[in-house]
Amino acid sequence: MLPRWSRAISQFSRAYTKRNAEIGRRLCSFSCRDYSAVAPSVDHSTEKDYNSKLQVNLNKMFWSKPQSLALAPDSPLRIEEPQYEGIQRLFLKLMLFYSKQSTSIRGANVIYLRVIHQIDRPAIYDVFSLEKTFKTTFALLVIHMWLCLRRLKQEGKEGVELGQYLYEIYNHDLELRVSKAGVNLLLTKWMKDLEKIFYGNIVAYDAAMLPEAEQDELQNVIWR
């Protein structure tokens, strides 16, 4: 009986290691793939030509035909929930891998990976002529987080709980980004200030979505 259990655990360990390696490669591709390609040279002879090209790109983005926002089946951003059978599944259940909390945390991780995939892409900075600084990246991150949290809130209690896990993941990532930006002293104070900005912006965005808000209130708040 003991050798059989040993073989089963060994088999599970190999499968789990292989799965982690695969996920690691995916995560790396999320953060690196868009920066690996060299941008084609652009003729900057006149500012007018450059602005006209941006205008064409914006028109193409915002006036294109409606299409599904769902990920394509072969999208590298799609991460399926791992399915195990037999002794592997039993072992994972004992380790609470399939518990509600663990499942929610994995789901929140997937959502946040898609968020940072959007805000770390050079295209969003190029199209809107934004300088890629910590300030602009943080502003984009807050907007995307607001969109996700607002949508999750519509799912009721489970959505709110998932949003809380998502916020915790965001907070941890933000701390790493602040540290990477060179802030090592007074890090706690920085995080508290950024938290105030985050909640202040969330309240402002929600207020701009109210029926009594002015027509251009949301865009004015975003570009403020």
N, C-alpha and C positions, 0 to 999 in steps of 0.2 A: 504493500500500500504506500509506504514512504517513498520508494523509488518512483512510483507513478506520479505522486504529488510533486516530486522534485523535477521530473521531466516536464510536467504541466507548467510549473512556475518558470522553469527555464525557457520554455516555448513562449509564454506570455511576455517574459522580459525582453526576448529578442524582438517580438512583434511590437511591443510598446516603444523600444528604442528606435526601431525602423520608422514608426509613426511619428515620433518626435523629430527625427531627422527630416522627414518629409515636410512637417509643419514649419520647421526651422528654415528650410529652403524657401517655403512660400512667404514667410515673414520677411526674409531677406529680399526676395523679389519685389515685395510691396514697397520697401523703402528705397531700393536701389535701381529698379528697372527704368524709371523715368529719368534718372540722372545719368545713366550709362551711355545714352545716345548723345552724340555731339550735335548741337543745334546747327542747322544750315546757316551759311552766311547770309546776311540781310543787307541790302543797300540802304544805308542811312544818309543818302545824299541830301534829302530834305525832310524836315519834320512833318511837312504836309503829307508826303507819301507814306510815311510811317503811320501817321494817325489814320489815314484812309484805309490802310491794310487792317488796322485794328478794328475799324468800323465795320469792314466787311466780315471779319471774324465774328464780331458781336452779332451782326445781323444773322449770320449763318447759325449761331448758337441759339439765339432767342426767337427767331422766326422760322425755325425748322418745324417740320410736321411733328405732331405729338407722337410719342412712342413710349413703350413700356419702360419703367425704371428698374424692372427686375433684372438681376444679373443673368447673363447668358449661361447656359449649362456648362460651357467650356471655359468660363471666365476664371482666370487665376485668382480672383478675389473670392471665389466660392469655396467655402470650407464646410464640408459635410460632417455631421456628427458621426464619430467612429462607431461602427457596429461590430460587436464581438459576440461570439456564441460559445456555448459549452462552459468549460472550466474557466475560460478567460472572463466571460461575462459574470459568472458567479463570484470570481475573485474581485472584480471591479465593483460589484454591488456591495460586497463586504467592506470595500474601501470607500464606500459612499460616492463613487464616481457618477452614479446615476441619480443621486439625490437632487432635490429641487434646487438647493443652493448651488451645487456644483454645476448643474446644467445651466442655471442662470448666469453664473460667472463666465462660463465658456461662451454663452451667447453674447454677453456684454463685451467680451474680448473681441469677438468677430465684428460687432458693430463698430467698436472703436478703431479696429484696424482699417475699416473702410473710411472712417472719418479722417484719420491721419493720411490715408492714401490720397484723399482729395486735397488736404491743406498743404501737403508737402510736394505737390506736383508743380513744376515750374510754370505750366501753362496758365494757371489761375493768376499768377503774378504778372505774367507777360500781357495777358489780355486786358487786365484792368490797370496796367502800368503801375504796379505796386512794387515798392522796394522790399526785398525779402529780408526783413529784420524781425527781431523777436516780437516787437510791438504789432506788426501786421499779421504775423503768424498767429499770435495769441488772439487777435481780433477775429480772424477767420475760424480759429478753433472754437471760440465762444459761440459764433453764429451757427456752426455745424452742430455743436452740442445742444444748443437751444432747439434746433429743428428736430433732433433725435428725441430729446426729453419731452418736447411738446407732443410729438407723435406717440411716444410710449405712454404718456399720461392718459391718452384716449383708450388705452387697453385696460383701464381700471387698476385694481390693486396689484396684480401681477406686473403690469407695465411700470407702475411706480417703483416696485421693488427692483425690477431689472434696470430702471433708470438710476437707482441708487448705486448699484454695482458699477454701472457705466461711469457714473460721476467719480467713484473711487479710483477707477482705472485712469480716468482723465487726470485726476489730481496727482497721481503718482507719476504719470508721464510728464505733466507740467513741471513738477519738481525737478525731474531730470533735465528738462529743457532749460529751466532757469539756471541750474548748475552748469550746464554746457555753455550757456551764454556768458559765464564767467562770474556769476554771483555765488560765492561760497560763504562769505560772511553775511550775517543778518538774513540768512535764507528764510527763517521762520517769519520774519517781518515781511519779506517780499511775498511769501505765499499768502499771508493774511491780507495784504493789500490787493493781490490778484483775485483773491476770493471775493472781496468786496466789489471789485470791478465786474467780476463774473455775474454775481447775483444782481448787481445794479443794472447791467445790460439785459439780463433775462427779464427783469421786471419791465424795463423800457420796451423791449420787443413785444412782450405780452400785451402791454398797454396799447401799443401801436396796432395790434390786431383786433382791438375791440371795435364794435360797430360804430361807436360815437367818435372814434379817432379820425383825424383828417386823412384825406386820400393819400397824400405822400408822406404820411407820418413815419411809416416803417423805413423807407429808403433814407429819410432824413436822419433817423436814429442810427441806422447802420453806418452812414458816411460821416457821422458826427465826429 
